[in-house]
Amino acid sequence: MKRAIARIFHSVIDLFRHRYKSKYHILPFVTLGLITAFLFILPHPGQAQTPPASKPLIVATREIEPFVFSSKGQLTGFSIDLWRGIAQEMGVKSEFVEYGNVAELLSALKSGKADLGIAAISITSERQENFDFSLPMFGAGLQILVRNPGANNSAVPNLLQTFFSPGLLQVIGIALILVVIAAHILWFSERDHEEGMIPKSYFPGIFKAGWWAAATLATQADEMPKGPIGRIIAVIWMFIGVLFVAYFTASATTALTVQQLQGDIKSIDDLPGRVVATTAGSTASKYLQELKISISEFPKIEQAYEALQKKKADAVVFDAPVLLYYAANQGKGKVEVVGSIFREENYGIALPNNSPYRKPINSALLTLKENGIYQSLYEKWFGVKQS
């Protein structure tokens, strides 16, 4: 094309040179020709920023309901539907590549393995130092998930659960061992005493001694040994019984108090001193660490839910829409979201720095919000109208 323009340009110059016989007369035309040729040769600014459409865009994502999850072998969810709408508006094709967590997703962007990332990616100042972000695609924040205190509203299951807790079972096991030891010592010391309360034979003597040892441990014995050795054992055993009753009462009270406190989590102020589950590398994890709250990190949010159900954690702190979706579906009746949203944040589409796709994506996103498609997707996945 450049050669064709050059030939036309030289032909025009020769024509004017032959006609006017002077090079000075053609200077205005030469200048005009140079400007025209320069404008033709120079690429259009819009063309320089237009992303190449020869190959599909690689879109990094990760499963996190209801934004991204797999259904019948296909990815679906709010973020997936939103991106498909954006891609259609841009007129580009794309392919999804799944990663385990946000850290891996962002690493793929940084290494050039993906052109953009979409899921439930919070826009933070730290991330903006290394990545570009689209306009906010979703407003969110952190919230707290706890076990539903109404799931076990019967007092009997709670008492049985307390009685068979590992701590109390250990105390009861130690008490049984001590009763057996004390019964044998008492039988051996009292069996030959003429006025002793224990029969001489091992059976039923050992049963009588065992009953006395258990009753004394509970401070309910109504008969005392007659021999000197037996009485010494009885005095020692009574002191042990007093200590045992006090320890058993304290253990049971602690277990019941823990059960009661688990239903007292209502806000972020109630989390210090509790074990809080969340995902590793998330904004929730960093926020809880800043507050010096004890956390238990998991690779996936589903594992945090499991820890809460198994009482390995007292609460889960994570993105509010994710917790609300879980509480209304898989965790319905088992868990509940408490308190208001804190540390408000926005989700965005992550891109490498200076990405040529940022402006087209923002333009397409604004179009979807203006024509009502975004609102339809919001109502589809969250069941409410956006406020």
C-alpha positions in Angstrom: 0.0 0.0 0.0 2.9 2.3 0.8 4.4 1.7 -2.6 1.1 2.5 -4.3 0.8 5.8 -2.4 4.4 6.6 -3.3 3.8 6.0 -7.0 0.6 8.2 -7.0 2.5 10.9 -5.1 5.4 11.0 -7.6 3.0 11.0 -10.6 1.3 14.1 -9.2 4.6 15.8 -8.6 5.8 15.1 -12.2 2.5 16.3 -13.6 2.7 19.7 -11.8 6.4 20.0 -12.5 5.9 19.5 -16.2 3.0 22.0 -16.3 4.5 24.8 -14.2 8.1 24.3 -15.2 9.2 25.4 -11.8 9.8 23.5 -8.6 8.7 26.4 -6.4 5.2 26.3 -7.8 4.6 22.8 -6.7 5.8 23.2 -3.1 2.2 23.7 -1.8 1.1 20.5 -3.6 4.2 18.6 -2.3 3.3 19.6 1.3 -0.3 18.6 0.8 0.7 15.3 -0.7 3.1 14.5 2.2 0.4 15.2 4.8 -2.2 13.1 2.9 0.3 10.2 2.6 1.2 10.5 6.3 -2.4 10.3 7.3 -3.0 7.2 5.1 0.1 5.4 6.3 -0.4 6.3 10.1 -2.7 3.7 11.8 -5.9 4.9 13.2 -5.8 5.4 17.0 -8.8 3.2 17.5 -7.3 0.5 15.4 -4.1 0.5 17.6 -6.2 -0.2 20.7 -8.5 -2.8 19.1 -7.7 -6.2 20.6 -6.8 -8.9 18.1 -9.8 -11.1 17.4 -8.0 -13.9 15.7 -8.0 -16.2 18.8 -10.4 -16.6 21.7 -9.7 -14.9 25.0 -8.5 -17.1 27.8 -10.7 -16.3 30.8 -9.4 -17.5 34.2 -12.0 -18.4 36.8 -12.6 -20.5 39.9 -15.6 -22.3 41.4 -17.4 -20.3 44.1 -21.2 -20.4 44.2 -23.3 -18.6 43.1 -20.8 -16.8 40.9 -19.1 -19.8 39.4 -19.9 -23.5 39.6 -20.2 -26.5 37.5 -23.5 -27.9 36.5 -23.7 -31.0 34.3 -20.2 -30.6 33.1 -20.7 -26.9 32.2 -19.7 -23.8 34.0 -22.5 -21.5 35.1 -23.3 -18.9 37.7 -23.6 -15.1 37.9 -20.1 -14.3 36.8 -20.1 -16.8 33.9 -23.4 -15.4 32.6 -22.2 -11.9 33.0 -19.0 -12.5 31.1 -20.8 -14.2 28.2 -23.0 -11.1 27.9 -19.9 -8.9 27.9 -18.1 -11.1 25.3 -21.2 -11.0 23.1 -21.3 -7.2 23.4 -17.6 -7.0 22.5 -18.0 -9.5 19.6 -15.2 -11.8 20.9 -14.9 -15.5 21.6 -13.5 -16.9 24.9 -12.5 -20.0 26.7 -12.6 -20.6 30.4 -9.7 -22.1 32.4 -10.4 -23.1 36.0 -8.0 -22.5 38.9 -8.1 -23.6 42.6 -8.2 -20.2 44.2 -7.8 -16.4 43.6 -4.0 -16.5 44.2 -3.6 -19.1 41.4 -6.0 -17.1 39.1 -4.0 -13.9 39.6 -0.7 -15.7 39.0 -2.0 -17.0 35.7 -2.8 -13.4 34.7 0.6 -12.2 35.7 2.4 -14.9 33.8 0.4 -14.3 30.7 -1.5 -17.7 30.8 -4.8 -15.8 30.8 -6.1 -12.6 29.3 -8.5 -11.8 32.1 -10.1 -13.3 35.3 -13.6 -13.3 36.5 -15.3 -15.0 39.5 -15.7 -13.2 42.9 -12.5 -11.2 42.8 -12.3 -8.3 45.3 -10.8 -5.0 44.1 -8.1 -4.0 46.6 -5.4 -1.4 46.6 -2.8 -4.1 47.0 -4.1 -6.0 44.0 -4.3 -2.8 41.9 -0.6 -2.3 42.2 -0.1 -5.4 40.0 -3.3 -5.7 38.0 -5.9 -3.7 36.2 -9.5 -4.0 37.1 -12.7 -3.3 35.3 -15.5 -1.1 36.7 -17.1 -2.8 39.7 -19.3 -5.6 38.6 -20.8 -6.5 42.0 -21.1 -4.7 45.4 -20.3 -7.0 48.3 -18.6 -7.2 51.7 -17.8 -9.6 54.5 -20.3 -11.3 56.8 -20.5 -14.0 59.5 -21.9 -17.5 59.2 -22.7 -19.5 62.3 -24.5 -22.8 63.2 -28.2 -22.4 63.5 -29.0 -22.5 67.2 -32.6 -23.6 66.5 -31.4 -26.8 64.7 -31.3 -28.5 68.1 -34.1 -26.9 70.1 -34.6 -29.9 72.4 -33.0 -29.9 75.7 -32.5 -33.7 75.8 -30.2 -33.9 72.8 -28.2 -31.0 74.1 -27.7 -32.7 77.5 -26.8 -36.1 75.9 -24.4 -34.3 73.6 -22.8 -32.6 76.7 -22.6 -35.9 78.7 -21.0 -37.8 75.8 -18.5 -35.0 75.0 -14.8 -36.2 74.8 -13.9 -34.2 77.9 -16.6 -35.6 80.2 -16.1 -39.2 78.9 -12.4 -38.9 79.8 -13.4 -37.8 83.4 -15.9 -40.6 83.7 -13.3 -43.2 82.5 -10.7 -42.0 85.1 -13.4 -42.2 87.8 -14.2 -45.9 86.9 -10.6 -46.8 87.1 -10.3 -45.2 90.5 -13.4 -47.0 91.7 -12.1 -50.4 90.7 -8.7 -49.7 92.4 -10.4 -48.4 95.6 -12.8 -51.4 95.7 -10.0 -53.9 95.6 -8.0 -52.2 98.3 -11.1 -52.0 100.5 -12.0 -55.6 99.9 -8.5 -56.8 100.7 -8.4 -54.7 104.0 -11.9 -55.4 105.2 -12.5 -59.1 104.2 -11.0 -60.6 107.4 -12.6 -58.1 109.8 -15.2 -59.7 112.1 -17.6 -56.6 111.9 -16.5 -55.5 108.4 -19.1 -54.5 105.9 -17.4 -56.5 103.1 -18.1 -60.2 102.7 -15.0 -62.4 102.8 -15.4 -64.1 99.5 -14.3 -62.2 96.3 -17.8 -62.5 94.9 -20.0 -60.8 96.1 -17.5 -59.0 98.2 -15.9 -57.0 95.3 -19.4 -55.8 94.2 -20.1 -54.5 97.7 -16.7 -52.8 97.8 -17.3 -51.3 94.3 -20.7 -50.0 95.3 -19.2 -48.3 98.4 -16.4 -46.8 96.4 -18.7 -45.3 93.8 -21.2 -44.0 96.4 -18.4 -42.4 98.4 -17.0 -40.8 95.2 -20.4 -39.2 94.8 -20.4 -38.3 98.5 -23.4 -40.5 99.1 -21.9 -43.4 101.2 -24.0 -44.4 104.2 -21.6 -47.0 105.7 -17.9 -46.8 106.7 -15.2 -49.5 107.0 -14.5 -51.0 110.4 -10.8 -51.7 110.2 -8.1 -49.1 110.7 -6.6 -49.5 107.2 -10.1 -49.3 105.7 -10.9 -46.1 107.6 -7.7 -44.5 106.4 -8.6 -45.4 102.8 -12.2 -44.1 103.4 -10.9 -40.7 104.5 -8.5 -40.4 101.5 -11.3 -41.6 99.2 -13.7 -39.0 100.5 -11.3 -36.2 99.7 -10.8 -37.6 96.2 -14.6 -37.7 95.9 -15.0 -34.1 96.8 -12.3 -33.1 94.2 -13.9 -35.3 91.6 -17.4 -33.8 92.0 -15.9 -30.3 91.8 -14.0 -31.2 88.6 -17.0 -33.0 87.0 -19.2 -30.0 87.7 -16.7 -27.6 86.3 -16.3 -29.7 83.1 -20.1 -30.0 82.6 -20.6 -26.3 83.2 -17.8 -25.4 80.7 -19.3 -27.7 78.0 -22.8 -26.1 78.5 -21.3 -22.6 78.5 -19.5 -23.2 75.2 -22.8 -24.4 73.6 -24.5 -21.3 74.8 -21.7 -19.0 73.7 -21.8 -20.4 70.2 -25.2 -18.8 69.7 -23.9 -15.4 71.0 -22.0 -14.5 67.9 -23.8 -11.5 66.3 -21.1 -9.2 65.0 -17.4 -8.8 64.4 -17.0 -7.7 68.0 -18.0 -11.2 69.2 -15.2 -13.0 67.2 -12.1 -12.4 69.4 -11.4 -15.6 71.4 -13.3 -17.8 68.9 -12.0 -20.0 66.1 -13.0 -18.5 62.7 -12.8 -20.4 59.5 -12.2 -18.7 56.1 -10.2 -19.4 52.9 -6.4 -18.9 52.5 -5.3 -15.7 50.7 -8.8 -14.1 50.8 -9.5 -10.6 51.8 -11.4 -12.0 54.8 -8.3 -13.8 56.0 -6.2 -10.7 55.8 -8.8 -8.6 57.5 -9.2 -11.1 60.4 -5.4 -11.3 60.8 -5.3 -7.5 61.1 -7.8 -7.7 64.0 -5.7 -10.5 65.7 -8.6 -12.9 65.5 -7.7 -16.6 65.5 -8.4 -18.1 62.1 -8.4 -21.5 60.5 -7.6 -21.3 56.8 -8.8 -23.7 54.2 -8.1 -24.0 50.4 -11.9 -23.9 49.6 -14.9 -22.3 51.2 -16.7 -25.7 51.2 -14.0 -27.0 53.7 -14.7 -24.0 56.0 -18.4 -24.9 55.9 -17.6 -28.5 56.9 -15.4 -27.3 59.8 -18.3 -25.2 61.1 -20.7 -28.1 60.9 -18.2 -30.4 62.7 -17.7 -27.8 65.4 -14.0 -27.4 64.5 -14.8 -23.7 64.1 -17.2 -21.3 65.8 -17.9 -19.2 62.7 -17.1 -18.6 59.1 -16.2 -15.1 57.8 -16.4 -14.7 54.0 -18.0 -12.7 51.2 -21.6 -11.9 52.1 -23.3 -13.1 48.8 -21.5 -16.4 48.9 -22.6 -17.1 52.6 -26.1 -16.0 51.9 -26.4 -18.3 48.9 -25.1 -21.3 50.9 -27.4 -20.6 53.9 -30.4 -20.5 51.6 -29.5 -23.7 49.7 -27.1 -26.4 50.9 -26.9 -25.1 54.5 -30.6 -24.3 54.9 -31.8 -25.0 58.4 -28.2 -25.9 59.5 -26.5 -22.4 59.5 -27.5 -18.8 59.4 -25.9 -15.5 58.4 -25.7 -13.0 61.3 -24.9 -9.4 61.7 -24.6 -6.7 59.0 -22.1 -6.5 56.2 -18.7 -5.1 57.3 -15.6 -4.1 55.3 -17.6 -3.4 52.2 -15.8 -4.2 48.9 -16.5 -4.5 45.2 -15.8 -7.4 42.8 -14.2 -6.7 39.4 -12.8 -8.3 36.3 -9.1 -8.7 36.8 -6.7 -8.0 33.9 -2.9 -7.7 33.4 -1.5 -4.1 33.7 -2.1 -2.0 30.5 -4.5 -4.6 29.1 -6.1 -3.5 25.8 -9.3 -5.2 26.9 -10.0 -2.9 29.8 -11.9 -0.2 27.9 -13.9 -2.5 25.7 -14.9 -4.6 28.8 -16.0 -1.4 30.7 -18.0 -0.2 27.8 -19.7 -3.6 27.4 -20.4 -3.7 31.2 -22.0 -0.3 31.1 -24.1 -1.3 28.2 -25.4 -4.4 30.0 -26.4 -2.2 33.0 -28.1 0.3 30.8 -30.1 -2.2 28.7 -31.4 -4.2 31.8 -29.5 -7.4 31.1 -27.3 -7.0 34.2 -30.4 -6.5 36.4 -32.0 -9.7 34.9 -28.9 -11.7 35.8 -28.8 -10.3 39.3 -32.5 -11.3 39.9 -31.8 -14.7 38.3 -29.0 -15.7 40.7 -29.9 -13.8 43.9 -33.7 -13.8 43.7 -34.1 -10.1 44.6 -34.1 -6.8 42.8 -30.9 -4.9 43.1 -31.3 -1.9 45.4 
